[in-house]
Amino acid sequence: MRPKKQFETPDLFRARLDQILDPRHPLVKIAKRIDWSFFDKEFEETYDETIGRPGKSIRLMVGLHYLKYTFDMSDETVLDGFLENPYWQYFCGFEYFQHESPTDASNMTRFRERGGKERFEKLLHMLLRTAEAMKVLKRSDFNRVNIDTTVQEKAISFPTDSRLYFKMLRRLVKLAHERGIDLRQSYVRKSKEALMKQSRYAQAKQYKRAFRETRRLKINLGRVYRDLRRKSDSFDPELRHLLHLTERLLKQEKDSKDKLYSVHASEMECISKGKAHKRYEFGVKVGMATTSQRNWIVGIQAFPGNPYDGHTLEKTLDQVERLSGRKIKEVYVDKGYRGHGYEGETVINIVGTRKMNRMTRTVRKWLKRRNAIEPIFGHLKSENRMSRNALKGTEGDQINALLSGCGFNMRKLLTVFLLPDFLSRKIVQFLSGFHQQRLAESCSFGNI
């Protein structure tokens, strides 16, 4: 059922939050700038009009997601912080201080599933609109953007054959028990012993013995798979999908294509990083666009299937123009985008493909500025929850990337409101120190 408008009964014996909080606080200022009714129009149609109990306030759910990715928290910890921080409660639309959690962490999961990628793009769109209204993001900033890609890793353990065989076997046995299928033998106990032996042999560098235990795990998985095939006449979608993954796992070799690296996240890919300290990353490729002048994130999305960087360029530009409503004039990219095949009106400048003395001074300046996008990836991964994505499926990859971009832009907005107060305090301290010094000099001169 559609959520009702957030309303609290007036209480004469309690002070309102806007009477207690500092109106100069950045979160208070941002809460007044954001058009929250915009989200009501976007998300209301995802609720049923009559069935079920009323949903939680849309402003509350959107505000919690903003705070979660701004301060790098999980669903549970952001709700714990909500109870302790009155500024967070005001940001989420409450008038009085709350002593109980307004929702459960599972409701945040359902809200993400209900909204999907298309509606969570609106959260990034609203932050860009707010920045433009505050005139910290100018129309001219959209003329030039930097575009690059990175890997958003999935929250999985490092994939090994032995561990994958054991996890798949345990999952098959569990589904068989749930459906009342009597297996000839489960092999769970024997496989657990084999997994422990394999890890110990590998640690001791006894690789022949370790390979023997890995082969035993594969044999046990194949026996359970064939037994389940024989005893199940009709498969439900979940069991059919798991049997298909088991077949992929049993057939794959070292040099196979489309390998399976995780049981619960079968959509992820192995992407070569090309660095000595970390050769491979397991996740999904993410393309991002930032303004060349002030480093605002104006577009970010995940690209499943590990496509070539140049083939993601057109989709990234389409997203930037869709979110900003502006035409991009120039784009600056690295050599990974050679052969992109883009045929639009935007000019694509690739670093290192032309000699510097054949360029204008302006083009040389903005090509050097392209490197500014690199540390933003570091901030997204260390501060805005892009390092390990725990959301489920390809839809979760898209939503996590978008909300990470929202968290980065929120931090920039907080800095915009925080910096003037910081500078004013420094100026006051400087002037007070300057006057004290002049007073001390005048006093010492008078004494002389």
N, C-alpha and C positions, 0 to 999 in steps of 0.2 A: 504494500500500500504506500502511496506517496507520502513523504514526510510532511508533517505539519510545520508551520512557521515557529521558529524558536522563540518561546515566550516564557518569562518567569514572573510569578506572582509578586507584585510589589510588596516590599517588607519595610515597614517603618522603623524597625529596630536593627536593620542591617544597612551598612553603608555600601553604596554602589561602587563598582570598580573604577569608574571614571572619576569618582571623587577622591579615590585613594591613590591611584597610580600617577606617576610622573608623566604629564602630557608630552614631554620632550623625548620620551623613550622611543627608539626606532620602531619597535613592534607596534606601539600605539599609533604612530604616524602612518605606518604602512597599512594598518587595518582600516584607517579612515580613507586611504587612497584607493584601495582595491574595490572594484564594483562587484560585490558579492551576489547581487541579483542575477548577474550574467550566468553564474554557475547553476542557479535554480532553474533557469530556462533550459540549459543544456542537459542537466541530469534528471529532471523531473520525468521525462518521457521514458526513462528506463525502469520506472516503478509502475506497478499495476495500480489502477484507480480504486479497486474495491477489495481485492483479496489480501489477507494478511494484516498484521498490525502495522501502524505507521512506522516508516523508517526513521533513522536518525537524521538530524538536521544536515543538509548538504553543506552548509558553511562549516559546520563542525568537522565533517569528514575531509573536506578540501583543506581546511586549516591544519588538521593533524598531519596530512600528507606533506604540506609545505614545511611544517616544523620538523617532521621526521627526516626529510632529506636535507634540510638546511643544517641541522645539528648532528647528522649521522647517527640515527637511533633506529632501533627496531620498533615493531608495532607495540610491543609490551612496554619498552622503556619510555617511549614517547607519551604513553598514557600515564605512567608513573610521574614523569616530569610535569605533565599537565596538572596533576593534583597539587604539586608544590609551587608552581609558578603562576602567579596571578596575571602576568603579562601574556602568557600563553592562553589563558582562559579568556582574556579580553580579545585577543586576536581571533579566537574561534567563535566570538559572538555572544559570550555570556555577560550578563549585567551584574551578577553577584558572585562572590567567591564560592567555588564548588568544593565540597568535602568528599564526594564520591565520584568514581569514574563515570563519565557520561555514556560510555559504550564499552564494548569488549573488543579485544584485538582481532577476533575472528570476523567482526563486522567490517573492519578495514580491508580484510581479504575479499569479502563479498562485494564491497564497494568497488574495488579494483576490477573484479570479474564483471560486474555490472556495467562499469563505464567503458572499458576497452580502450584501445589505443587512440581512437578518433576523439573521444571526449577528454582524455588526459592530455592531448595536445592543446586543449583550450587552457589548461593551467599555465603552460608556457606562453601561450598567446596573451593571456591576461597580464602576466608580468611584463611582457614587452610593451603592452599598451600603457601600463602604469608608469614604466620608465619613460616612455615618450611624453606622457602627461606631465611628469615632473621635469621634463626637459633635460634629463641626464642621458637620454638616448635620442639623438637627433635624426632627422630625416636623411641628412647627408651621410650618416654612418652606414646606411644600407647600400650605398653606392659600391663599396668595396668590402668583400668578405674573404676570410681564409677558410679553407676546407681541408680536412684531413680525417683519417680513420684510426681507430684503435681496437683493441679486443676487450670485450666485457666478459670476464671469466665467470663461469658457473660455480655455484657452491657444491662442488663434488670433491671426493678424494681422488688422489692420483690414480688413473686407471692402470691396472695390471690384469693379465689374463686370469690368474688364479683367483683374485678377489672378485672379478666379474662373474666367473663361473659359480662361485659360492653364493654370491648375492642373487643371481638369477635362479639358482636351484632353490634357495630358501623362499624366494617370492613365488615360484611355481607351487611349492608344497603348501604354502599358506593359502593360495587361491583354491587349490584342490580340496583342502580341508573345509574352507568356507562353503564350497559347493557340494559337499558330501561325496566326493569322489575318493574311493578307497584305492590308494596306490599300493602297488606290490611291495615297495620299499621306498622310504623317503631319502635315505642316505645323508640326512642332515648331520647326524653325529659323526659319521665316518668322514664327511667332507670337511667338517670343522677341524677334525684332527689333521687331515691332509693339508689344510690351509696353514695351520700352525707349524707343521713340519716344513712346508715349503718356504715360509718366511725365515725360519731358523737356518735351513740349509743355504738359502740365498745370502743371509747375513754372514755365514761362515765361508762363503764362496765355494760351496760344494754344488756346483751348478747342475751336474748330472742328476744328483739326487733331487734337487729342487725341480728340475724338469719332469722327473718321474712323478712327483706329487701333483704337479700341474696337469699332467696327462690323466692322472687318476681323477682329479676334479672334473675334467672335461668328460670322461667316461661316465661318471655318476650323473652329471647333468643330462647327457644324452639318454641314459636309461630312463630317468624321470620324464623327460620330454616325450619319448616314444610311448611310454606307459600311459601318459596322459592323453596322447593322441588316440590310442586304441580305445580307451574307456570313455571318451567324451564324444557323443554323437553330434550334439549341437553346442556351439560355443557362443557365449555372450561376448559383446565387443571387447571388454577388458581382457578376458582370457585369450581371445583370438589375437589381440594386439601383442600380448606377452609371449604367446607361442611364436608369433612372427619374429619378435626380437630374439627369442632363443635360437631360432633357426639361423638368423643372421650371425649371432655370436658363435655358433658351432661351426659355421662355414668359413668365417673370416680367418685370414692368414696374416702374416707380418706385412706383406706388401699389398693387401686388399684395399680396394676403394670403398668408400661409404662404410667405414668401420663404426662399430658401436663402442662408445667410451663410458657410458653410464646407463644403469638400468632405469632410474627414475627420470633422467633427463636425456632421452635418446635423441633429441633434436640438436644437441651441441656438436661442434666440430673441433678438430685439432688444427690450430692455426700456427704456422711457423713464425716465431718472433725474430729469429735471426740474430739474437744476442747470446753471448757466451754464458752469461749467468742464468739465462732462462730460455732454453731453445724453443719450447712449445708452450702455447696457452690453449686451454680447453674452454671454449665458450662461443661467443658470436661476435661478428664484426660490427662495429658501430661507427657511423659517419657523423661528423659534427661540423657546423659552420659557425664562425664567430666574426663579429665586426672587426675589421683591421685596425680601426682607430682606438676603440675603448674596450675590446674583448668581451662584449656581451654575446652570450650564446643565443643565436637566432634560429637554430635548427639542429636537431639531433634525433637520430633514429637507428634502429638495429637492422642489419641486413643478414638474414639467415641464408645458409648455403655457402658461406665463404666466397662471395663474388670478388672479382678483380676490382681494385680501387677505382679505376676509371669508369667502370660500369655503374658505380653508385653515384656519380657526379650529378647526373640529370635528376635523379630522385631527391637528392639533397637540396638542389636548387629549387625544385618544385615545392618542397616543404617550406623553405625559407620564404618564398614568395606567397605561399598560402598563409603562413602565420603572421607575416609582417604586412602584407598588402602592398609591398614595394617591389619594383623591378631592380634586379641586381645588375649593375653595369660591368663590374670587373671582379674576377675571382682569382685568388692566388693559391696554388697548390704545389706539392713537391713532385719529384720525378715518378712517383708511383702512379700518377694519373696520365702518363704518356699513352697515347692511343685511346683516349676516352671516347671518341666518336660523337661528342656533343655538337649539335648543329644549331643551337639557339642563338639569340642575339647577344648573350652575355660573352664578354671577352675572357678567355681562359689564359692566364699567365702561369707557365710552369717554370719552376726554379731550375737553372742550370742548362736550359735548352737553347738559350741565345747568349751571345757574348755581351758583356756588360757595356762595352763601348758603343754598341749599336742600339742601346735603349735610351729613352729619355730619362732625365733626372728623377722625374716623378715615379716612373715604373721601377727604377732601381731602388728607390726609397721604400716602396710598398712590397717589393720582393724580399727585401731584408726584414720587413715587418712580419712576413709570413711565419717566422719561427715563434712568434708570440702565442701561437695556438698550442705548442707543445707542452708548456707548463700547466695549461688548463686541464689537459688530460690527467696530469698528476694530482691536481686539486680535486677533480671529480672522483678519482679513485681513493684518495686518502681522506677526503672530507665529506663526500656526497654519495657514498654507498655504491660506487660503480666497480669497486675492486672485486667483490664476490656477490653475484646476483643470486638471491635466494628465492625469487619469484618463479612460479611454475610456467613451463612451456614457452613457446615463441611469443605469445602475447605478454607473458611476464618479462621477457627480454626487452620488448618495445616499451612497456610501461616503466620499467626500472631506468632505462636510458633517458626517457623524457623527464621523469621526476628528478633524476640526477642533475639534468640541465636546469630544472626549476630551482633546486637547492643552491646551485652556483649563482644564479641570477638574484635569488633572495639575499644571499650574502653580499652581493654588490649593492643592493638596495639598502641593506642595513648599514653598510659602510657610508653610503651617501648621506644618511640621516645622522650617523654617529660622528662623522668627520667635522662638521661645523662646530658642534659643541666641544669637541676635543681641541680644535684650533683656538676657539674663543677662550677656553681655560688656559691654554698655553700662553696666549697673548696677555691675558690678565696677570698670570704669574710673571711673565717677562716684564710687564710694565710696573708691577708692584716691586719686583726686584730692582728695576732701574731707578724708581723713585727712592727706594731705601738707600741705594748706593749714592745717589745725588745728595740725599739728606745727610748721610754719614760724611760725605766730602765737605758739605757746607759747614757741618758742625766742627769738623777737624780744622777747617780753615778759620772759623771764628775763634776757636781755642788758641790757634797760633797768634 
